Amino acid sequence: MKLDNAIRVALEHENGVCTAYRDAMKKSSDESAKRVFKALWDEELYHVKYLEERLHEWQTTGKITVKKLGTSVPSKEAITKSLDDVRKTVKPKRIMRQDVELDSLRKALEAEIKTTIFYREMVAKLDGEGQKLFKRFVEIEAGHEALVQAEIDSVSNCGVFLGALEFSLEQ
């Protein structure tokens, strides 16, 4: 795959995820869920802008400069470590949100997983600057996945809180 085409496909992915988060934010009646969707929407908008700049640069110069791509979302490892620390000190409190929020979170997780897979494939297929460009996206999207999964775990009524089993039917 050529780099300009890879960037265009990445923009399609990011725009789709932006739309999903914007819609979820508008539908949600829960303020906490709205904040999560808003933070992720802002992050994805930043990705779109970044990719549009790289595509424009490629189209005008035939080269790209892989500029630092920041994130407001911690890494997957940092989220996992924080959740492990929380599990040791905080007793889980169930919060039942409307199905709209949970359904939106599940769709968000699916979109993040697909996007991470796409970026991993781009890293494997491309070389040089293209590989560097998409490698950072893999890291960021993995953090998004972990954040959304943690939110699902904290609000779903499935016996799991932040990834840890709350009870066992075998006990």
Buried (B, 14 or more C-beta within 10 A) or exposed (E): EEBBEBBEBBBEBBBBBBEBBBBBBEBBEBEBBBEBBBBBBEBBBBBBEBBEBBBEBBEEEEEBEBEEBEBEBBBBEEBBEBBEEBBEEEEBEEEEBBEBBBEBBBBBBEBBBBBBEBBBBBBEEBEEBBBEBBBBBBBBBBBBBBBBBBBBBBBBEEBBBBBEEEEEEEE
